[in-house]
């Protein structure tokens, strides 16, 4: 089999499956993770800006420079193993180093991402996570005692994952230094590949949670706008039976509301679609952990059901309400167009009736004019013929009055017959005309 038998993208697509492997992490270790997103038009951002920001970081730490055309990067920056990925709306940086800081979740562990470098990022930080991976004590209750000092008890979540291969704890809160904390305790027999996949799922869980909840702010903004438009739409629909107001004026107001609703749909469609997609990824990442309850503590699914899913339902509700209002305006517009068509038909019928009356009057006037025309033409024709026949009448000794009396009916009949022939000829050339 030669190259000619292969699809030109076959190898490229297969290589994409292996382009972003999960990191290999051994306990104890510390992972810091940040994600940046531009505030506007993130899906259409310039890839070169992201690459320039990444290159600045690798140059700062003396690491290998990235390929400008790649959408992912892995390299060793001093003590840290860096993993960079470019996504549709955001970019992520994940740095892992062996060992734990002297103080749990010390901000010095994130020194690889300097503050000034983060301020220069093409976008704003949408996620910042610190994951501490340690070995599980012989008595799991000792791990529970440790995390009691790290997390807020009212939102503490602690679960077994992957058939009790590891315990994960977090409170989904941002500490004073801007980091969300995750603590992971793995059993001694868990390998670095499995540990790396767990850490990767955790940082993805937080990233996609944050990205999905961006739709909540848009949903609240949209709800306020829909509250205003719904009042106008309700008033228009209720006033559709008002015969004193022209249908075209009502339709104009309805089209104004419809245009504003369409504008809202265009502005929010991408964000709501992305929110649904990110929510599905969050659900998938939680399911992939295969969590079970740890010593009676709150589970991830319970936390998400109580505090995350309501936000997603609010977003979905706003999107459904917008869709419903668009459908209502469409139905109301169809009814109004029917009313306008009926009104126009009635106006057209009245106009046609008036035109018929005018045509009838014009026909009568035309017949009157034709009769007068026959008289007038006959009068002048009799006068001209009498002048022409006076010499003959004098020679024949015929009185002038008798000559005129004899010519008059003949001339009138001839003129009337001529006018009739002209009408017939015009009728043949214009069959649709009404004469």
N, C-alpha and C positions, 0 to 999 in steps of 0.2 A: 504494500500500500504506500503510494507516494504522497508528497505534500499536496498534490492536486486534488486528492480525495478528501482532504480535511477542510472543515469550515474555517474561514479566516479568524474567527473569534474563539475557536474551541479551546485552545490552550490558555488564552487570556481569561476565559470564564472559569476554567478549572482552577487556575492559579489564584483567582479571586477568593475561592473557598479557603485557601490556606494563607491568605495575605495578612490576616489579622488574628493570629493565634493568641490565646490567653497567656499571660505571663506565668512563669514558674516561680513560685514563692515558697520559701521554707520558713517555718517558725523557729525562733521569733523574728519578726520583721515589721517594718512600718511602711505603709503606702499612703502617699498623698496624691490627691486627684483634684484637678480643676477643669471646668468647662466654661468656654467663653461664647457668647452669642451677641451678634449685633442687634441693636434695638429695632432697626427698620430694615426691611428687605434682606433679611439674613439668608434667605434661600438663593439670592442673586448676588451675594457678596463676592468680592474679588479674591480668588484663590491665592493670588500672589501676595496679598497682605498677610494671610495666614502663614504662608511659607516664610515670609520675611521675619515674622515674629518668632517662628520656630527656629530659624537659622540664628537669630540673635541669641536665643537660649543655648543652643548647641555650641556656638562660638564662645559664649561667656564661660562655659564649663569645659571647653576643649574637647568636645565630642565630634564624631563624624557629621559632616554636613548632609542635610537631606536632599533627595532628588526633587527639583522644583515641580515635577509633574506628578509625583506620588500623592496619594490621599492617606497614607499611613507611614509611620516611621518607628523604628526601634533602634535604640543605641545605648551605649554605656556612657553616662556622664559622671565621671568620678566614681563615687560609691553607689550612685543611683542608676538603676536600669529604667530608662525612659521609654514610654510607649505613647505615641501621638496618633490621633485619628481625626480625620475630617469627615463630618457628617453633613446632612442636608442644610441644617440651620446652625450648627455649632461645631466647635473643635474641642477635643479633650486632650489633656496632658495627665499621664499617670506615671509617677516615679516611685520606685520601690527600693528600699535599702534594708540590709539585714540588721537585726538588733532593734531594741526598743529605747526610746529616750529615757533619761533619768527620771523625769516626771512624766506620768501618763499624759499622752496627747499634748506634749509640749510644743508650742508653735515653732520652736527652732527646728523641728523635724521637717518643716516645709521651707527651709532656707533655699532649696534648689529653685524655688519659684519666688525670686525677690519681689518685694512690693513695687519697686519702680518698674520692673519688667511687666508685672501684671497691669499696672496703670497704663502702659503703652499698648496693651492688647487691642486688636481691632474688634472691639465689642466689650461687653460687660460680663462679669463673672456670674454665671447662672447656677453653678454648683461648685462646692468646695468640700471635699470629703477627706477625712483622715481615718485610716483603718489600721488598728494595731492587732497583729496576729501573734498569739502566744500559745504555748502548749497547755492543754487541759490538765488541771491538777488531778491527782488521784481521786480526791473527793470533789465532785462538781459543785458542791455547796461552797467551797472556797472561792471558786470563780464568781459565784453570785455575791459573795461578800465583797469582792474587789469592785465589781461594777456598781455596787450600791453607792460608792463615792464618786462615780464618774457620770452618772446619768440621773435625770429628774425622775423621782419615783412615780409621779402621776402618769407619765407617758412611756415608762420603761417597757421595752419589748425584749424578751429573751426566749430563744427557741433552739431546739435541736434541729439540725439540718442533715440531709443525706444519711438517713438511718443512724442518727446520733454519731456521725463521724466528726462533727464539730458543733460548737455552740456559738450563736451569734447574738449580740446585744446592742441596742441603740435606743435613743429616745427621740430621734428625728428632730432634735433641736440644734440651733446654731450657737456655738459657744462664744465667749467674749472676743475671741480672735477671728471669728468668721468661719469656723470649720464645723461641719457636721461629723459627729464621732460614731465609729463602729468598732466594737470590740469582738474579736473572734478567738475562740479557744479551740484548737484542733487536737485530736488524739495523736499520740506519738507515731502511730503507724500510717497516718495520712501523708501521701506524697506531695511534692511541690507542685505537680501538675494539677492535682485536684484542689489544693489550697489556692493556687492561682486562679482557677476557674471560679471558686467561691468569691474571692476578692473582686474579681472582674464583674460578677453578677451583682454584688453589693453596690459598687460604684455606678453601674448601669441602672440599677433600681433607683438610686437617688437622682441620677441625671434625668432619666425619663419621667420620674415623678415631678421634678421641677419643671421640665419642659411641658408636660401635660397640664400642669396647673397654671401655666401662662394663659390658658384659655379662660380661667375663672375671672380674671380682671376684665377681659374682653366681654365675657358673658354679662357681668354686672353693668358694664357700660352700655351694652346693647339693650339690656332690660330697661334701663332708664329711658333710652330712646324709644323703645317699643311702647312704654307706658304713655309717652306723649302722642305717638302716632296712633295708638289704639283708640284714644279719646276722639281724635279726628275721624278715624275710620268708622267708629260706631255711630257718630253723629251723621256721617254721610249715608251710611246704610239705613239708619232709621228715618232719614229725611228723603229717601228715594220715592216715597209715596206722596210727597208734597207736590201737588199738581200746579201750585202757584209759581214754582221755581222751574225754569227750563231745564230739561234733561241734559243739554250740552254743558250748562254751567256746573251741574252736579258731577258730570263725567270729567270735566276739567279738574275739579277739586280731587276727585278720586285718583286720577292719573298722577297728580302731584304727590299724593301719599304713596302710590304704587312706585313711583320713581325713587322716592326716598327709601322705601323698603328694599328695592333692588340694589340701591347703593350700599345699604347696610349688609346685604347678602354678599356683595362683591368684596367688601372690606373684611368680612369675618369668615368667609368660606374656607380660606386656607388654614387659618388658625384653628377653627373647629375641626377640620379634617385632620390636622396634625395632632390635635388633642386626643381624638379618638384613637389614632395610630399609636401614640405614645402610651395611652392608657392600656392598650392591648399588650404592649411590650412590658409594662410594669407588672401586669397580671401574669405574663409568661415567666418573667424572672422570679416572681414569688413562687409560682408553681414548680419551677425547676429546682428550687431549694429543698422541696419535699420536707417541709417543716413539721415538727411535732412539738407538743408542749414541753417546756422545761420547768420543772419544779413549780407548776401552778402559775407561771408568769404569762403575761399577755403575749399572744402570737402576732406575727406580722399581718396575717389575714384579718384578725380581729381589729388591729389598729387601723388598717386600711379601710375596713368596712365602716368604722365609726368616724374616721377623720378625713379620709381621702376620697372615698366614693361619693359622699355628699357634694363635694366640689365638682366631681365629674358629672353627677346628676344635674347640678345647677347649669353647667355648661351645655349638657345635652338638652335640658329643658328650654334654655334660651334659644338654641338652634331650632328645636321643634316649634317653639312659639313663632319664631321668624318665618319658618316655612308655612305654618298655619295661616299667619296673617297674609302672606303672599298669595296663598290659595284663596283666602276670603276676598282679597282685592280683585283677583282674577274673576271669581264668580260674580262679584258685584259689578265689575266692569262689563261682563257679558250681559247682565240684566239691564244695565244702563244703556248699553249699545242697542239692545232690543227696544228699549223705551224710546231712545232717540230715533231709531229707524222707524218705529210706529209713528212718532210725531212728524218725522219728515215725510212719511208716506201720506199722512193726513194733509200736511201742507201741500204736498205735490198734487194730491187729489183735488184739493180746493183750487190750486192754481190751474189744474187742467180744466176744472169746471168753469173758471173765469175765462180761460182761453177759449173754451167752446162757446161761451156766451159772446165773447168778442168776435169770434169767427162768424157766428150766426149774424151778429150785427153787421160785420163787414160784408157778409154775403148779401144781406138785405140792402145795405148801402150800395154795394156793387150793382145789384139788379136795378136799384133806383137810378144810379148814375148811368147804367147802360140805357135805361129807358129815356132818360134825359138826353143822353148822347144821340140816340136814334132821332129824337125830335129835333135836336139842334142841328145834326148833320143833314137831316131831311130838309129843315128850313133853309139852310144855306144852299143845299143842292137844288131845291125848287127855285130859289132865287136865281142861281146861275143858269139853270136850264131855261127859265122863262126869258132871261135876257138873250140866250142863244136862239130861242124859237120865236121871238117877237117878229122878226122879218118874215118868217114862214107864216105866222098867224095873220100878219097884215095882208100877205098875198092871198091867203085862203079866206080872208074876211072873217076870221075867228076872233071873237072878243077876248081880250086879255084875261079877264076874270075867269072865263070858261077854260082857258088854257091852263091857268094856274090850278084851278079846281081839278082838272083832269090829271095833271102831273103829280099832284100831292100824294094820292094813295099809291101811285106807282113808285114814286121815289121812296116813300116811307117803307113800302114792302121790300124794295131793293136794298135799302140800308139795313133793315132788320135782318134780311136773309144773309147779307154780307157779314154782319156782326156775329151771327150764329155760326157761319163757316169759320170765322176766325177763332171762336171759342172751341170749336171741334178740333181745329188744327193744334191749338195750344194744349188741349186735353190729351191728344195723342203723344205729344212730346213731353208732357209732364203728367203721367198717370196718377201720381200721388197727390197732386195738387187738388185743392177743393175750390171748384169754380161755381 
